[in-house]
Amino acid sequence: WPDLFGFAMNKLFVILLLCVPIVTIGRVIFKEGYFRPYYDDRMYIQLENLFNNSQYRQKNPTSIIADEIVFRYAAGAYIRGVDPILINSEHTPLGKYLIGFSYWLFKTDTPLILLSGIAVLAAIWFMSKIIFGNTAFALIPMALFSLEPLFVNQFRVVPLLDIIQLPFILFSLLVFFLETKKIYFWGTMILLGLVAATKSVVPAILLFGCFSLYLFLEKYYKALKTLILMSPIAGGIFALSYLQTFLNGYSLADFIGFQKWILLYQQSKLIMPLSFWRLMLLNEWQAWWGDQSLKIASDWNILWPLLTILPFVFVVLSYFRRFQIHPLIRLLLLWIIIYEAFLSIGAVVTRFLLPLLPILYIVGTYAVREMFFKRKHP
């Protein structure tokens, strides 16, 4: 009877945790009209007119349009054969091609966003399952992240590229860790190429640096050499997203020069250093336009200060209390350090935190378990 009761409670716990993302996401997607087809030629023409009269085309625009409007128009233009360097060129094109494919298949973008969100939660669960070795416990970080207002808002304001890129980032961390045991990195390089092609090359560069440093610190020197030698595969995957550009007659040198321009454009955001920490700890979001005042982020979470501090506390205490640190946790801690260091050098908006928050939930759950629910290791 005790075993049967424990089994039943475990199953109930699993069901309750699975209900969390179903309820939080379901409250958004099950509203009437969420999957209603709306994208047709007439909508495309309306979006084109909006774009041509906006801040992206006019010095004195008649309208200021949001990112999701730009992505809707760009996605429709790309699937009609427009070169991606001509519209919204500051963002790499794959995410908009995927949105365009969703328009072609469903006449709406919401199925793609839902699939991306499910993939994010699946990646969190897979990583947690490796770390905790327990199906039920692995659901805790996934359930907690599904409650994040920042994550849920990705289903409300659509389509945005961040939620489309995030599964590739998370699965690249997972696949890299698994491939370190096989000493080849085919899956890692494909995923890094997809990360770079979906929205921006910056996360892919940071991930490659994270992976290289992890292999060096773990003294996997042969694997590090293999990682570097296989890196052109990621570059090839990335270049394929610009196939239309090459078909239009641009050379490889033109392509490299254009990517240099994008990086120089992104450098314009490297202002107001350390504003990331004010956002995470105090909910003071630094605007970099107008009067540059501090604002309150509506999708800030009271857990963010704790999640930010907890990994550093855990690392320090591990030296004194001999906590066991799983190898995948070491990789995730390295990603936290690298990504937070990057965010610290410029202005941020809350969407920039999406590649960080799932990892903070996994590491935070692990730290709490090790510090409070497991005995010290001798």
C-alpha positions as CSV (number, residue, x, y, z in Angstrom):
1,W,0.0,0.0,0.0
2,P,2.7,2.6,0.7
3,D,4.3,1.8,-2.7
4,L,1.0,2.1,-4.4
5,F,0.2,5.4,-2.6
6,G,3.7,6.8,-3.6
7,F,3.1,5.7,-7.2
8,A,-0.3,7.4,-7.3
9,M,1.0,10.6,-5.8
10,N,3.9,10.7,-8.3
11,K,1.5,10.3,-11.2
12,L,-0.8,13.0,-9.7
13,F,2.3,15.3,-9.4
14,V,3.2,14.7,-13.0
15,I,-0.4,15.5,-14.2
16,L,-0.5,18.7,-12.1
17,L,2.8,19.9,-13.6
18,L,1.7,19.1,-17.1
19,C,-1.5,21.0,-16.5
20,V,0.5,24.2,-15.8
21,P,1.6,25.0,-19.4
22,I,-1.6,23.6,-20.8
23,V,-3.6,26.1,-18.7
24,T,-1.2,29.1,-19.1
25,I,-0.8,28.8,-22.8
26,G,-4.4,27.5,-23.3
27,R,-5.8,30.7,-21.8
28,V,-4.3,32.5,-24.8
29,I,-4.6,30.1,-27.8
30,F,-8.1,28.8,-27.0
31,K,-9.6,32.2,-27.4
32,E,-12.0,32.5,-30.3
33,G,-10.2,33.5,-33.5
34,Y,-6.6,32.7,-32.4
35,F,-6.0,30.3,-35.3
36,R,-8.3,32.2,-37.7
37,P,-6.8,32.5,-41.2
38,Y,-6.2,36.1,-42.1
39,Y,-3.2,36.4,-44.4
40,D,-4.0,36.8,-48.1
41,D,-2.9,39.1,-50.9
42,R,-5.1,41.9,-49.7
43,M,-3.5,41.7,-46.2
44,Y,0.0,41.7,-47.8
45,I,-0.8,44.9,-49.8
46,Q,-2.0,46.6,-46.6
47,L,1.2,45.6,-44.8
48,E,3.3,46.8,-47.7
49,N,1.6,50.2,-47.6
50,L,2.1,50.4,-43.8
51,F,5.8,49.5,-44.2
52,N,6.4,52.0,-47.0
53,N,4.9,54.9,-45.0
54,S,6.6,53.9,-41.7
55,Q,9.9,54.8,-40.0
56,Y,11.6,52.1,-42.1
57,R,11.1,54.0,-45.3
58,Q,10.4,57.6,-44.5
59,K,12.3,60.3,-42.7
60,N,9.0,61.8,-41.6
61,P,6.8,58.7,-41.3
62,T,3.0,58.9,-41.2
63,S,2.9,55.8,-38.9
64,I,5.2,54.0,-36.5
65,I,4.9,50.3,-36.8
66,A,5.8,47.5,-34.3
67,D,8.2,44.7,-34.9
68,E,5.5,42.1,-35.5
69,I,4.0,44.2,-38.3
70,V,7.4,44.4,-40.0
71,F,7.9,40.6,-39.7
72,R,4.5,39.9,-41.2
73,Y,5.3,42.1,-44.2
74,A,8.8,40.7,-44.6
75,A,7.6,37.1,-44.3
76,G,5.1,37.7,-47.1
77,A,7.7,39.4,-49.3
78,Y,10.3,36.7,-48.8
79,I,7.9,33.9,-49.9
80,R,7.1,36.0,-53.0
81,G,10.8,36.0,-53.9
82,V,12.0,39.3,-52.5
83,D,15.7,39.3,-51.6
84,P,16.0,39.3,-47.7
85,I,18.7,42.0,-47.8
86,L,16.1,44.5,-49.1
87,I,13.5,44.2,-46.3
88,N,14.2,44.1,-42.5
89,S,17.8,43.2,-43.4
90,E,19.0,43.9,-39.8
91,H,17.5,40.5,-38.8
92,T,18.6,37.3,-40.5
93,P,15.9,35.8,-42.7
94,L,15.1,32.2,-41.6
95,G,12.6,33.1,-39.0
96,K,10.7,35.2,-41.5
97,Y,10.8,32.4,-44.1
98,L,9.3,30.1,-41.5
99,I,6.6,32.7,-40.8
100,G,6.0,32.9,-44.5
101,F,5.7,29.2,-44.8
102,S,3.1,29.2,-42.0
103,Y,1.2,31.9,-44.0
104,W,1.4,29.7,-47.1
105,L,0.2,26.6,-45.3
106,F,-2.3,27.9,-42.7
107,K,-2.9,31.6,-43.7
108,T,-1.9,32.5,-40.2
109,D,1.3,32.6,-38.1
110,T,-0.1,31.2,-34.8
111,P,0.5,27.5,-35.5
112,L,4.2,28.2,-36.0
113,I,4.4,30.2,-32.7
114,L,2.6,27.4,-30.8
115,L,4.9,24.8,-32.3
116,S,7.9,26.9,-31.3
117,G,6.6,27.3,-27.7
118,I,6.0,23.5,-27.4
119,A,9.6,22.9,-28.7
120,V,10.9,25.3,-26.0
121,L,9.2,23.4,-23.2
122,A,10.3,20.1,-24.7
123,A,13.9,21.3,-24.7
124,I,13.7,22.4,-21.1
125,W,12.2,19.0,-20.1
126,F,14.9,17.0,-22.0
127,M,17.7,18.9,-20.4
128,S,16.1,18.6,-16.9
129,K,15.6,14.9,-17.4
130,I,19.3,14.4,-18.1
131,I,20.2,16.4,-15.0
132,F,17.7,15.1,-12.5
133,G,17.2,11.6,-13.9
134,N,13.5,11.8,-12.8
135,T,10.6,12.5,-15.1
136,A,8.5,14.2,-12.5
137,F,11.3,16.4,-11.1
138,A,12.3,17.4,-14.7
139,L,8.8,18.9,-15.2
140,I,9.3,21.5,-12.5
141,P,11.6,23.9,-14.4
142,M,9.3,23.5,-17.5
143,A,6.2,24.3,-15.5
144,L,7.8,27.3,-13.8
145,F,9.0,28.8,-17.1
146,S,5.6,28.3,-18.7
147,L,4.2,30.7,-16.0
148,E,6.6,33.4,-17.2
149,P,4.7,36.5,-18.4
150,L,7.5,37.0,-20.9
151,F,7.0,33.5,-22.4
152,V,3.2,33.7,-22.4
153,N,3.3,37.1,-24.1
154,Q,5.1,35.5,-27.1
155,F,1.7,33.8,-27.9
156,R,-0.1,37.1,-27.5
157,V,2.1,39.4,-29.6
158,V,2.7,37.5,-32.8
159,P,4.8,36.9,-34.8
160,L,8.1,37.7,-33.0
161,L,11.4,36.0,-34.0
162,D,12.6,35.4,-30.4
163,I,10.2,32.5,-29.7
164,I,11.1,31.0,-33.1
165,Q,14.9,31.2,-32.4
166,L,14.7,30.0,-28.8
167,P,14.1,26.2,-29.5
168,F,17.3,26.2,-31.7
169,I,19.3,27.8,-28.9
170,L,18.1,25.4,-26.2
171,F,18.5,22.3,-28.4
172,S,22.0,23.4,-29.4
173,L,23.0,23.4,-25.7
174,L,21.4,19.9,-25.3
175,V,22.8,18.4,-28.5
176,F,26.3,19.8,-27.9
177,F,26.4,18.2,-24.5
178,L,25.3,14.8,-25.9
179,E,27.8,15.0,-28.7
180,T,30.8,15.7,-26.5
181,K,30.7,12.0,-25.7
182,K,30.8,11.1,-29.4
183,I,33.6,13.6,-30.4
184,Y,31.7,14.9,-33.4
185,F,29.4,17.8,-33.7
186,W,27.1,17.5,-36.7
187,G,23.9,18.2,-34.8
188,T,25.5,21.1,-32.9
189,M,26.8,22.8,-36.1
190,I,23.4,22.4,-37.9
191,L,21.6,24.0,-34.9
192,L,24.2,26.8,-34.6
193,G,23.6,27.6,-38.2
194,L,19.8,27.7,-37.6
195,V,20.3,29.9,-34.6
196,A,22.3,32.4,-36.6
197,A,19.9,32.3,-39.5
198,T,16.7,32.8,-37.5
199,K,17.1,36.2,-36.0
200,S,20.7,37.2,-35.3
201,V,24.1,35.7,-35.5
202,V,25.1,37.0,-32.1
203,P,23.6,34.1,-30.0
204,A,25.3,31.6,-32.3
205,I,28.7,33.3,-31.8
206,L,28.1,33.3,-28.0
207,L,27.1,29.6,-28.1
208,F,30.2,28.7,-30.1
209,G,32.3,30.6,-27.5
210,C,30.5,28.8,-24.7
211,F,31.1,25.4,-26.2
212,S,34.7,26.1,-27.0
213,L,35.4,27.3,-23.4
214,Y,33.5,24.3,-21.9
215,L,35.6,21.8,-23.9
216,F,38.8,23.7,-22.9
217,L,37.9,23.8,-19.2
218,E,36.9,20.1,-19.2
219,K,40.3,19.4,-21.0
220,Y,38.6,17.8,-24.0
221,Y,41.2,19.2,-26.3
222,K,40.6,16.7,-29.2
223,A,36.9,17.5,-29.1
224,L,37.7,21.2,-29.1
225,K,39.8,20.8,-32.3
226,T,37.0,18.9,-33.9
227,L,34.5,21.6,-32.9
228,I,36.6,24.3,-34.6
229,L,37.2,22.2,-37.7
230,M,33.5,21.5,-38.1
231,S,32.4,25.2,-37.6
232,P,32.2,25.9,-41.4
233,I,29.1,23.6,-41.4
234,A,27.3,26.2,-39.3
235,G,28.4,28.9,-41.6
236,G,27.1,26.9,-44.6
237,I,23.7,26.4,-43.0
238,F,23.6,30.1,-42.2
239,A,24.5,31.1,-45.8
240,L,21.8,28.9,-47.2
241,S,19.2,31.1,-45.6
242,Y,20.4,33.8,-48.1
243,L,20.0,31.6,-51.1
244,Q,17.8,34.2,-52.8
245,T,20.5,36.7,-52.4
246,F,23.1,34.5,-54.1
247,L,20.6,33.7,-56.9
248,N,20.2,37.4,-57.5
249,G,23.9,37.6,-58.4
250,Y,25.6,38.6,-55.1
251,S,29.0,37.1,-54.5
252,L,30.4,35.5,-51.3
253,A,32.4,38.7,-50.7
254,D,29.2,40.7,-51.0
255,F,27.6,38.4,-48.5
256,I,30.4,38.7,-46.0
257,G,30.4,42.5,-46.3
258,F,26.7,42.6,-45.7
259,Q,27.0,40.5,-42.5
260,K,29.7,42.9,-41.4
261,W,27.2,45.8,-41.9
262,I,24.6,43.9,-39.8
263,L,27.1,43.5,-36.9
264,L,28.1,47.2,-37.1
265,Y,24.4,48.0,-37.0
266,Q,23.9,45.8,-33.9
267,Q,26.8,47.7,-32.2
268,S,24.5,50.7,-32.0
269,K,22.8,48.9,-29.1
270,L,26.0,48.7,-27.1
271,I,25.1,51.6,-24.9
272,M,24.1,52.1,-21.3
273,P,26.1,49.2,-19.9
274,L,24.9,47.3,-16.8
275,S,21.3,48.3,-17.4
276,F,20.6,44.6,-17.6
277,W,21.2,44.2,-13.9
278,R,18.8,47.0,-13.1
279,L,16.1,45.3,-15.1
280,M,16.7,41.9,-13.6
281,L,17.0,43.0,-10.0
282,L,14.9,46.1,-9.7
283,N,12.5,46.1,-12.6
284,E,14.0,49.3,-13.9
285,W,14.1,49.2,-17.7
286,Q,16.4,51.7,-19.3
287,A,15.0,53.3,-22.4
288,W,17.6,54.4,-24.9
289,W,15.5,56.9,-26.9
290,G,13.6,60.1,-26.0
291,D,14.3,61.2,-22.5
292,Q,16.0,57.9,-21.7
293,S,14.0,57.5,-18.6
294,L,13.7,54.4,-16.5
295,K,10.5,52.4,-17.1
296,I,8.7,49.5,-15.5
297,A,8.6,46.3,-17.5
298,S,5.1,44.8,-17.5
299,D,6.4,41.3,-18.0
300,W,8.9,41.4,-15.2
301,N,8.7,38.6,-12.7
302,I,9.3,38.8,-8.9
303,L,11.5,35.6,-9.2
304,W,14.0,37.3,-11.5
305,P,16.2,38.7,-8.7
306,L,16.4,35.3,-7.0
307,L,17.0,33.5,-10.3
308,T,19.8,35.9,-11.1
309,I,21.6,35.6,-7.8
310,L,21.0,31.9,-7.1
311,P,23.5,30.4,-9.6
312,F,26.4,32.6,-8.2
313,V,25.5,31.7,-4.6
314,F,25.4,28.0,-5.6
315,V,28.8,28.1,-7.3
316,V,30.4,29.8,-4.2
317,L,28.8,27.4,-1.7
318,S,29.7,24.4,-3.8
319,Y,33.4,25.0,-2.9
320,F,32.6,25.0,0.8
321,R,29.9,22.4,1.1
322,R,31.0,20.1,-1.8
323,F,27.8,20.2,-3.8
324,Q,27.8,17.8,-6.7
325,I,27.6,19.7,-10.0
326,H,26.2,17.7,-13.0
327,P,28.3,18.2,-16.2
328,L,25.3,19.6,-18.0
329,I,24.8,22.1,-15.2
330,R,28.4,23.2,-15.6
331,L,27.7,23.9,-19.3
332,L,24.5,25.8,-18.4
333,L,26.4,27.8,-15.7
334,L,28.9,28.8,-18.3
335,W,26.2,29.9,-20.7
336,I,24.6,32.0,-17.9
337,I,28.0,33.8,-17.3
338,I,28.7,34.4,-21.0
339,Y,25.2,35.6,-21.9
340,E,24.8,37.8,-18.9
341,A,28.2,39.3,-19.6
342,F,27.1,40.1,-23.1
343,L,23.8,41.6,-21.9
344,S,25.8,43.7,-19.5
345,I,27.6,45.7,-22.2
346,G,24.5,47.3,-23.8
347,A,20.9,48.3,-23.6
348,V,18.3,45.5,-23.3
349,V,14.6,44.8,-23.6
350,T,12.9,41.9,-21.9
351,R,12.7,39.8,-25.1
352,F,16.5,39.6,-25.0
353,L,16.2,37.5,-21.8
354,L,14.5,34.6,-23.4
355,P,17.7,32.7,-24.1
356,L,18.6,33.1,-20.5
357,L,15.5,32.5,-18.4
358,P,14.9,28.8,-19.2
359,I,18.4,28.1,-18.2
360,L,18.1,30.1,-15.0
361,Y,15.0,28.0,-14.0
362,I,16.8,24.7,-14.7
363,V,19.9,25.8,-12.7
364,G,17.8,27.4,-10.0
365,T,15.8,24.2,-9.5
366,Y,19.0,22.2,-9.4
367,A,20.6,24.6,-6.9
368,V,17.6,24.5,-4.5
369,R,17.6,20.7,-4.6
370,E,21.3,20.4,-3.9
371,M,21.3,23.0,-1.2
372,F,18.2,22.1,0.7
373,F,17.0,18.6,-0.2
374,K,20.2,16.6,-0.5
375,R,22.8,15.7,2.0
376,K,26.3,17.0,1.7
377,H,28.7,14.8,-0.3
378,P,31.6,13.6,1.8
